[in-house]
Amino acid sequence: MTDSSHTEIQSDDDRERSRQLSLQGNKPPAEIEGYSVVRRLGTGAYGTVWLAREDRTGRMVAIKFYPQRRGLNWSMLNREVEKLAAVYTSRFIVRLLDVGWNADPPYFVMEFVENGSLGNLLARGPLTVDEAVRITREICSALIDAHGAGVLHCDLKPDNVLLDGQLHARICDFGQSRMSHEQSPALGTLFYMAPEQSDLEALPDARWDVYAVGALLYHMLTGSPPHRSDSTQRELEACPTLEDRLRAYRNLITRSGVPRGHRQVRGVDRRLAEIVDRCLALSPADRFPNAQAVRDELDSRERQRSRRPLLLLGLVGQILLLAVMLPIFLNALSKSRDETERQITQRALESDALSARLQAAALEDELNDRLEELEAIVTGGEAAELLEAALERNSDELVSEVRQFESVNFEMRPAWIRLLDATWQRSNESNERHQRGLDTSWFLTDRQGRQIWRREFSDRSIGRSFAFRDYFHGLGHDLPGSADTSSLRPLEEPYVCVAYKSTTTGLQTVALSVPVRAKDGTVIGVFARSAQLGDLQARLGRRLSASAAGRVERVIALAELRDSAELQLLDHPLLTEALVLSYEQSGDTQSLFASLKLDEMVSDVIRQNVSSDGRIHDEIRLPVYHDPVSRRKDPGAENFSGEWIAAMAPVEGTGWMVIVQERRDRALQPVQSMWQQAIRQALLAVLSVLLMMGILWIAFWRFLHRNGTSLRR
């Protein structure tokens, strides 16, 4: 076989050449300047190895001559030199010192490792477990260095492991090695070669060397490599070709599975046996990924073994120490528990406050965006002119016109109605594209507060005066429906009104309104849009997801500051549309929301934070908070009972507060778990000490009893 990527198989000419080399005398093929040849160490297929002394230092080296150029695979030899040069710095690999490819004959100089090969040592029999593990660890260290330099050995066997003066392992012979990026196969030595490596199409893999490490360790423990026996050797030797032999080798290993001879060796513990098994696994995926992993596992085993003598002593000492320290421990833990709870509560409040600020800012942005959209409509050139022209007309005519043209096609409606309808439709389409909820309504009132246009159209509100509403006059509260509003003037600035019960839906609603001005600046009407509080909050996210909230379920509610410096809930997860409608049908909506005031403790905190303008501008943090919906008897209200941690953040430009709350017991669960665990450990320690004292007392009692009997005799 001439392909340099495969293992060389000696031909008849090669064997004859080897025979001639073996007949040579003790005279070296050539003299090398700077070295004095001492004696021949051995003969191979293509050359001889000689022991020599470096003249300058007196160091002993090994020189390998290649006197027969014909038939040499020079690319293979060049690769070996290349790989040896790549791993020159490793102290676990035989170093290449010099190369003379242009000499006659060619040679290269390596370190001399005086105690021969591991194969010679194993010829005397298996090694002790400790010695086998030590050598295996050193082989792994050599492979780690080689793999780190990108070199895979691919032919690890006892003859390629040399032992120095202190019997430390050094690997050599990189003739079949491959760089990790090479895509050419390499054959190793039977019984040390991974089964997949025997495929002539296989690509180099670090796990080939892992298998060889396992085979070497198995050999050192049992005295022979895995799967090798007289019958298996005869079976392989009977194969006529290399391909047949390799195929038979793969079938042999697959048929036999992982060997178990090492498990019968005295001193091989389960951990070491499992390391051998994993190295020799049939599937590469089941082996250690590299030599580093093998060495780490051997080191871990050694650390485990070194601890064994101390385990019992450590356990007894720990129990005694625990018994002494238990009172001190419990006292210190009890004191630190309160401090830990305070710190965890503080961190939870900081997180909730951040969530509240984010939700408040999102709500503020939502309101501002919608106000700006309204302002852009009423201040635009054509829109402003059409609205001014319409609002200068008689309101009865406008209301009649809206009702008259409600059922006709869009193109047949008056220009001012078409303008408002088209603007409303574009806004809805934009909200749908951006996956935002739609407004409950858009409407226009004249300067007396009479509604003259609304979408969706409603006969219940068109033509009716809403001058009592806060969204018209901006006084910060609704007036009674029967109040005299003749002296009221429409608001002068964009405004977010207080929450109110909608006339058409009966649900809690908020309106955003802007003044409509004539050319001279006079306010001649109010243009507004409304949204149900539940819909508005749903767009912001009522409940934070577990992933976004660090696995803590938080509830988001919305409250409004009333004139009495009290906070009343406007929206809450409990206040579903179905629940509010049920109270609306029974005419009891007012009592529902009247019962949702925050408790007196919260009110005291609120009063301390109300500024001169009647609003709250700073966030509020409550270590203990009671959700007002828990006082209700409605279905689901019991889910909000108990103590909560809550943070509140104001929505600028409104009297609203966003409330983010989380269960106090869940926030403090780590502390409770720690305390319970500590109590269990303390009880366990007490029981252990009592048991130990009982055993000692029984032993002492028996000792006294036995000695007392002897004295009586």
N, C-alpha and C positions, 0 to 999 in steps of 0.2 A: 504494500500500500504506500503510495508516494505522496498522498495529500498530507501536507505538513500540519494540518489542523488536527490530525488523528494520531494516536499513539503508534510509534514505530514498531513494526513486527519484524524480527530478524529473518532475513533470507538465508539460503545456504551459504552465499558469499560472506554475509555478515558473520555467520557462525565460524566460518573458516578464519576470517580475519580476527575474531576474538581468540580463536585457538592459537593463532600465530602470536598474538600479543601476550598470551599467557606463557608462551615458551621463551619470551625474551628474558634476558638476564636481569641482574640488578643494576644495570647501567641505565641512567635516565636518557631519554631520547635527545635531550639538548641541555646545555648549560644556560642558565638565565642570570644575567648580571644582577648582582645584589643579593642573590640567594645561593645557599649551599645545600644541595640535595643530600639527604641523610639516608633514606631507604624508601622502598616502594610500599605503599599502603594497600593497593588493590588494583584490579583490572576490570574494565567494563567493556561494553560492546564496541565502543569507538575510541577508547583511550585508556590511559593509566593514571593513577593518582599517586603522588609521591609526597613524602614528608620532607620538608626543607626548613632551613633556618635563615631568617632574614639577617644579612650580615650587619646592618647598621644597629639593630636593636636586640638581636639574639632571639627574637620572637619566632616561635615555631608556626609554620604555615603549611597548607596543603596546596600542591600544584597539580592541576589536571592537564595532561598533555593529550593532544589529538594528532598522533603521528600518521594516521591514515586519512587523508583528505577525501579520497574517493568514497562516495556513498554517504557522506555526512549530510545531514539535514541542517545546513548552516542557518536557515531562518529560525529553526527551533532553538539552536544554540544561541543565536543572537537574542531571541526572546528571553531565554533564561538569564543571560547577562543583563538584559534590560530590566527584568523583574527584580533581580538581586540588587541592582543599582537603585531601584525605586524604594527598596526597604532597607537601605544601608544603615539607617540610624537605629534600627530595632536591636535591642540587646538580646532578644529571644530568637533571632534569625542569624544563621551563619553568614558572616559578612563577606562580600566580594572586595578583595583588596587591590587586584590588578588584573589587566586583560592584555593579552598579546596576540591578537588575531592575525597580525601581519608577520608574526614570527614563523620560523620553520623548525619544528611543527608549531601550530597555534597552541595557546595555553591560557588558562586563567588561574589566578591565585586567590585562595580563600583562607579564612581563619582555620586553624587546626583545633578540632575539638577532641580532646585526648581520650575520653572514655568510650569511644566508639558509638554505635547506634543503639537505639532502644531495642531493635530486633535482636542484637547480640545478648542484651540483658534478658529479654523475654525467652531466649533459648534455654535459659536455666529454669524457667517456670514462672508462674504468676507472681505479681508483686503484692505487697500488703495493701489494704484499702487506702490507708493514709498516703502511701507513696504513689499509688496510682492516681489518687485525686490531685496530689501536688503536681505531678508531671502533666496531668490533663489540664490543670489550670495554667501552667506555663505554656503549653501548646496553644491554649486559647489566647493567651497574651500575645504570642507570636502571630496568630491569625488576625487578631484585632489590629496589630500594627500593619500587617499585609493588606487587610481589607481597607484599612484607613488610607493606604497609599493606592487603592484601586486595584490590588492584585489578589486574584483568587488562586489558591495553590492547586487544587483539582487532583492531586495525587498524594494525599497524606497517608503514610503507612509507617510501620516501625523502622524500616531501613532509612526513612527520610527524617527521622528524629534522632539527633545526636545528643550525647550527654557529656557535659564538660567536667572539669575536675571535681566540682561539688555535686555532680549528678543532676545539674539543672538542664532542662531540655532546651535544645536549639533546633529549629527545623531547617531543612536544606532541600536541595534538588527542586528547582522551580522550572524544570524542563517542560512540564505539562501545564504550567500555570497560564492563566489568562487575565487580561485586564478586565475590569468589571463591565466595560462598555463593548468588549469584543463579542462578536456574534458567531464565533467558530467553536465547534464542540471540542472536548478534551476527554480522553479516556484515562481513568485511574487504574488502580490495581484491584483485582477481584477480591471479594470479601471485605474490602475497605471502601469500595465505590458505591455511591448511592444508586439504587435501581434505575432511576430515571437518567442518570449519567451514562449508563451503558447503551443508551439510544444514540446512534451516530448522528442524529439530527438534533440532539438536545443542545440547548444554549447554556453557557456557564451560569451558575447560581451559587451564592454564598452558602446555601443550605447543603450543597454537596460537601463542603468542608465540615459542616456541622455533623453530617452523617459519619464522615471519616473520624471525627473526634469521638463520637459514640462508639464506633467500631474499635478504636484504639483503647478506650477506657474499658470496654468489654473484654478485649484481649488481655489487658493488664490484670483484670480481676479474675478471669477464668483460665488464662493460659493459652487461649486460642481465639482467633477472630470469630465473629458471629457467622453462623451458617456453614462453617467449614468443617468437613468431616471426610473420612476416606471415601464414603459413598458419593458425596457431592463433588469431590475432586475428580473421581473417576467419571462421573456424569458429565462434567464440563470438559474434561480431556478427550472424551469420546466425540465431541462435536468437530466436524471436519473443517469448518471455516470460522473466521472471527465473528461474523454476523450470527452464526448459529450459536457460538459460545456465549455471546452477549445476550442473545434471546433466552437461552437456557438459564443464564444467571438471573435475569429479571424474573423469569417464571419461578425459579427456585426461591427467591426472596419473597415474592408475592405468595407463593404456596406455604412457605414456612411461617410467615408473619414475624412479629417482633420476638427475638429469642428470649428465653427466660433463665438461661444458665446462670446469669449473674445474681439472680435472686436467691440461689442456693449457696452463695458464697458467704461464709461467716464474716460478719462485720459490715455487710452491705445493708444499710437501713433503707426504709421505704422511700425516703426522699432521694437518696442516691440512685436507687433502682428506677425511680420515675424519671430522673434526669437521663439515664441511659436509654430508657424506653422512648422518651421524646426525641432524643437525638436520632434513634434508629427507626423512627416512624416511617411507614411506607410512603405516605403522602408528604410531599415537601411542606404543604400548608400546615401539617400537624407538628412539624419540628420547630425547634427554636429558630428564630429568623436569622441569627448570626452568632459568631463566636462570643461577642460581648454578652449576649443574653445567657449563653451557657456558663460563662465565668461568673456572671452576676448570680445565677442560681446556685453555683457551687459555693460562692462566698456567703450567700444567704444561708445555705445549709450549714456551713461552718460556724457562722454566728449563732445559729439555733443550737448546735451541739455544744458550743462553749457556754451557753447559758444554762444548760440542763442542771449542772451541779448546784446552781444558785437558785433554781426555781423554788424548791421546797423551803430553803432558808428564807428566801425573799417573801414567800407567802406567809410563813409564820411571823416574820418580822413585821410585815405589813399589818397583819391582824393585831399584833400587840401594839403597834404604833397607833392604829386606828382606835383601839380601846382607850389609849391614853389621851389621844387628841379629840375624841368624840365630843366631849362637853365644850371644849374650846371651839371646835369646828361648828357645832350647832349654834352656839352663841354668836360667832362671827357671821355665819350665814344668815341668821335671823336679822342682824343689823344691816347686812349688805342687801338683803332682799328689798327692803323699802327703798334704798338708794337706787338699786337696779330698776325697780318699778318706775321710780321717778324719771330716770334717764330714758328708759324705753318709752314711757309716756311722752316725754319731751320730743324724742325722735319721731314718734308717731304723729304728734301734733305738727311738727315741722313738715312732715310729708303730706299730711292732710291740708295744712295751710297752703302748701305749694299747689296741691290739686285745686283747692278753692280759688286761689288767685288765677290759675289757668282757666278754670271754668268761668270765673267772673269776667276775665279779659275776653274770653271767647264770646260770652253773652254780650258784653259791651260792644265788641267789634260787629257782632250780628246786628245789634240795634242801630249802630252808627251807619253801617252799610245801607240799611233799609231807609234810614232818615235821609241819607245823602241821595239815594235814588229818588225819593219824593221831592227833595229840593231841586234836583236837576230837572224834574218834570215841570214844576211850577215856575222856574226861573228861565226856562228855554224860550227862545224868541217867539216862535209860532204858538207854542202851548200857552205861554203867558198872555199873549194877545187874545187867543180864543177864550181862555178862562176869564180874563178880565171882561171881555165883551159879554160872556154868558152871565157872570155874576152881577153885572150892572142891570140886568133885566129883572123883571118881577119874578119872585121865587115861585109863585103859584104857576106861572107860565112854564118855568123850567121843570117843575115837578110833573106838570101835565104832559110836557114834551117827552120826558123820560118814560112815563107810563105809556104814552101813545106809541113810541117807537121801540118799545122793548121787544115786541114780537116780530118786527120787520127785519129784513136783511141788513147786514152791516153797512153796505154801500148806501142805503136809503136813509140812514140816520143823520141827524145834524152833525156838522163838523166838530163841535166841541164834545159831543157824545162819542163820535168815532175816535177822536183823539184819546179820550180817557179809556175807552174800551180797548183800543190797540195797545196803549201803554200797559194796561193791566194784563193783557194777554201776553205781551213780550216778557213781562216780569215772571209770569207763571212758567213760560217756556224756559226761561233762563234758570229758574229754580229747579225745574225738572232735570235739565241738562246737568246741573251741578249737584243733583241728588239732595236738594234742600227741600224742606217741607213748604207747602203753599200757604199763603196768608189766608186767614179766615174771611176777610173782606177788605175792600177798598171803598172809601166813600168821600164825598165832598159836601161841605155845609156852607151855607151863606154866612154873612156877618152876624146874623141873629142866632146861628146855631141850628138852622133848619137843614135837614139832610135833603139834598136835591139830586144826588146820583149815588148809586151803590152797585158794586159787583162783589159777589153775586147779588142780583136784584132781589129785594124783599119788600113786599107790600107792608110789612109790619114796621119798617123803619123809614121808607121813602115818604117825605113830606112831614115827618115828625121832627119836633125841635129837641135837640140834644145839647142845648146850651148849659144844662146842669152838669154835663160830663166834664171831668178834669181834662180830657183831651182837647176840649174846646177852649176853656178859659185858663188852664194851667195853674190853678190855685193850690194844687197838691192834694185835693180831695174832691169827691163828687158832692154836689148839693142834692138836697131832697128833690124828687121829681116834681113836687108841687111848688117849689120855691119860685119867687119872682126873679126872673133872669133878664129883665128888660135893661137893666143897667150894666150887665156884663159885657165885656169886650173880648173878642177873640185873642188868643195868645199871640205874642210878638216874635217868639223864637222856636226853633225845632224843639220838640218836647216828647218825653216818654211819660205817659200818664200812669196814675196808680191803677192797680188791677180792679176790674169791675166785672159784674155778672152781665154777660152779653144779653141784649134784648131778644136777639133772634135764636141763639143757641142755648142760653141759660148757663153757659160754662164760664169759668174764670178766664178773663180776657184782658189783654193789654193792647193799647193803641199807641201808635207812633204818628205824630201829627206835625205839620209844618204850616205856617201862615201863607195865604195867597195874597199877594200885594198888587195894587194898581200901579200905574206908572209913577204916580206921585208918592208912592211908599205907603199909602193907606192899606191896612189889612181889610180885605173885602170877603174873605172866606177862609176856611180851614180844610186842607187836604190831608187825609189820614189813611192808614192801613192798620188792621188789627190781626192779632194772632192769639190762639188759645195758649195759655201758659204751658199746658202739658205738651202741646206740639212743639213749642219753642224750646222747651228743655230737652225733648227727645232728640232734637237735632244736635244738641251738644253732648248727649250721652248720659243717660240717667245713672247707670251703674258702670263704674270702671271695671274693665275686664281683669281677671286674675293675673294674666301675664303682664298687663300694663301697670298693675298696682302692687307688684311684688307679692302675688298670691294673697293679698288682703282684700276682702270684699268691702268696698266703700259704697255708701248710699249718698246720692246728691239730692238735696232739696232746695227749695227757693222760698225765702221769707221776705216780708215787707215791713218796714218801720212805720208804725202808726203814730198819730199825734201824741199819744200817751207814753211815747218812748218804749213801746212794747213791740216785739217782733211777732208777727202772725204768719203762719205758713200760707204760701200761695200755691205751691205745688210740691208734690211728694210722690214717691212710688206707690203709696197706698191710694192716692187720690186719682184713681183711674176714671176714664170718661164714663164708664158704666156706673161706677159708684156715685159720681156727682149727678148724673142724670136721674138715678133713683131718688136722690134727695130732692132734685128739682121737681120731679113728678109729685112728690109728697109735700112740696112747698116748704121744705125744711132746710134749704141750702144755707140760709143765714146762720142757723144754729150749728151747722156742720163746720163752717169756717170760723165761727166765733169760738169754738172749742179747741181750735188749733193754735192757741197762743202759747209761746214758750214759757217755761215756769219762772217763778219769781226770782230765782237765783240768776238766771240768764238775764232777766229784765234789769236787775241791779247792775250787772256788767254793762249792759247796753246803755243805761243812763249815764254811766261814767265815761262812755266813749262817744256820746252824741255831741257834735260840734255846734257852734252858734247858728249855723244855717239849717240845723235840724236834721243833719245827715251824719252817717258814720263813714269816716274816710280811712280808718285803719282796720286791719283784720283782727279778729277776736279768736282766742284759743280757750277751749273749755276742757280741762282734764276729765271732768265728769259731766255728762250731758244726758238728759232724759228726753226722748223723742215724744213730742206731744201727741202723735197719733196713737201711741200705746195706750192712751186713756180712752180711746174709742172702743166700741163693741163691734165694730165692723169686721167682716172676715179678713184675716191676714194681719190685723192690728197687733196680735200677740207676737208676731215676728219682730216687732220693733220695741219690745219691752226690754227692761233691764238698763244697765249702764253702758253708755257709749263715750267715745272720745270724739270731739267735734272741733272743727275750725270753720270760721266764717270770714268771707271776704266780700267787701262792698262792690256793687256794680256802679261805677262812676256815672253820674248824670241821672241816677235813679235813687229811690229809697229802698232798693233791694239788697239782700244779702244772700250770697250763695253759701249753702251749708254742706260741708263734706264730713261725713261721720263714719266711724268704724267701731266694731264691737270692742269694748274695753277688755273683756276677758280674752278675746282672741289676740289682741295686741300684746297682752301680758302673758300669753300662753308660754313663751320660753321661760319666764320667771317661775310660773307655776310648775312647769315640767321639771325645771332644775330643783325646785324645792321638794317636790314629790320624790324625785330621784334621790336627793340627798337624804331624805327621811328613810327611804327604803334601804339605802346603803348604810345609814347609821344603825337601823334595826338589824340589818344583816351582820354588821360588825359586832353589835352587842350579843347577838345569838352565837356568833362564832367564838367570841371571847368566853361566853358562858359555857359553851360546849367544851372548849379547851380546858377551862377551869374544872369542869366536871370530870373530864378524862384524867387530868392531873390529880384531882382529889381521890378518884377511885384507885389510881395507881399507888398514890401515897398511902391510902388506907390499906390496900393489900400488902404493901411493903411493911407497914407497921404491924399488921396482923400476922404476917409470916414471921417477922422477927420476934414478935411477942410470944408466938407459939414456941419458937426455938429456945427462948430464954426460960420459958416454963418447963421445958423438957430438961 
